[in-house]
Amino acid sequence: MPSFIVHTIPGSPCARAVIATLIEKGSSFRVAGISPGAQKGEPHLARNPFGKVPVLEHGHFVLYETQAILRYLDRVLPSASLTPADPEEAARMDQIMGISDWYLFQGVNSVIGFHRIVGPRLMGLKPDEAAIAEAMPKAQVVFGEISRLLADKAFLAARTLTLANLIVAPHMDFLSQTPSGRR
């Protein structure tokens, strides 16, 4: 029996970061799929009162918020740490994780990804072109800054894979499926 359960709507970029971390750490886990919209009702609200995904269950311990889940997994799973020991690299990782949550997801992927992928594919909605156009300047700033921080390095925050890569990559992959993300 897997020791971790990831409650999520399949395909969620935030959940993909959690799953990638579990895979990278070599841990067994199970995905408990939630239908789109069901996260706003019980029993999911008992796991996360904000009605968001993912939620991690580890025995009796239940945790939500992607960054908290990733940091928890890095602490409790014994394989190589995904948090740099170097203070500057660790700070850069923290900064990039914040960029992911506050700018890449909020207002970019939550708008462009929703209107180009989630809404049309899962809900039969037509994209709101005005909302997408409004999100594009923010997207350009985010993509520019992530590109600047990556520069010619293989990894975002350090010389090795970190939680920063694992939280950013699913969002970038999701957006790459849209015309806006391929620019």
C-alpha positions, 0 to 999 in steps of 0.5 A: 500500500502506498504511503502517500495519497495525492488528491487531485484533479488529474492533469493539475500542474500543481499536483504534477509537481507533487507527483514529480517530487514523489517520483524523483524521491523514489517513493510509492504513492497513489493518486486519488482523482477528483472530478473537476468541480468536486473539489468545491464540495465534501469530502474534499473541503474536509481535506482543504477548506479552500477547495483547491488541489492537490492535497497530500495524505501521509498516514494521519497527516493531511497537507495542502498548498503545493510548496508546503507539500514539496518541502514536506516530501523533501524533508521526510523522504530519505533520498538526495535533498531537492533543497540546495545546501548553499544559502544563495541557491536555497534562496534562489529556489525559494524565490523561483517557487514564489514566482511560480505561485504568485506570477506564473500560476496566478494571472498567467496559467490560471487565465491562459491555461484555463481559457485555452485548455481546461475550459474548452476541454473539460467544460465545453467553454469557448476561450475568453480572448480578452482575458487571455490578451489581458494576461499576456503582458504578465506572461511575458514578464514571467517568461522573461524572468524565468528565462533570465534566471535559467540563462545557460544553466541546466537547472533554475536555482542550483547546479542540480535539480531542486524543488524550483524546477519541479514546481515550474516545469508542469506550469510551463509544460501546460502553457506550452500546449497553448499558442500563447505559451509557444511564443 
